[in-house]
Amino acid sequence: MNTYEAAVERYFAAWNAPDAESRAKAVAAAWTEDGTYTDPLAQVSGHEALAAAIGAAREQFPGCEFRPTGVVDGHHDIARFSWELVVTADGSSPAAGSDVLTLAEDGRIASVKGFLDRVPGA
C-alpha cells in the first residue's frame, strides 16, 4: 500500500467510525491537527469540527457506510479518489462523490476538497 492509499484508508476509517470515541481517534490518525474539510455542504477545520461533521453525516444516513470506488490516484502531496455511500442492508447507494486530499509531510491529511456527484433526491 502506498502513501496515498494509506491516507485514503484512514480517511474512510474516520467516516465509518461507529461512535464518537472511535471517530475522534480515527480523525486524529487521518488528519493533521489543523486539517480541513470542504464540500458543498460543509467547511470545517480541526479535529473536533471534523469529527462533528462526520458524526452529523452518519446521523443523517444511519445504516450506511462510505466505500471507495475505483483506484486512488496520487502525485506529489495530492491524492484523488471517488466514493459512494452504501446502505448496508440492501447495497443501494444514495450518494456518491469525488475527493481530493492534500497530504502533510507525515502522510496525514492537511485538506480535503470534496465534490458531490450524486445526492439523495437530486
Secondary structure as UniProt FT lines:
FT   HELIX           3..15
FT   HELIX           20..30
FT   STRAND          31..39
FT   TURN            40..41
FT   STRAND          42..45
FT   HELIX           47..60
FT   TURN            62..63
FT   STRAND          64..75
FT   TURN            76..77
FT   STRAND          78..87
FT   TURN            88..90
FT   STRAND          95..103
FT   TURN            105..106
FT   STRAND          109..118
FT   TURN            120..121
//
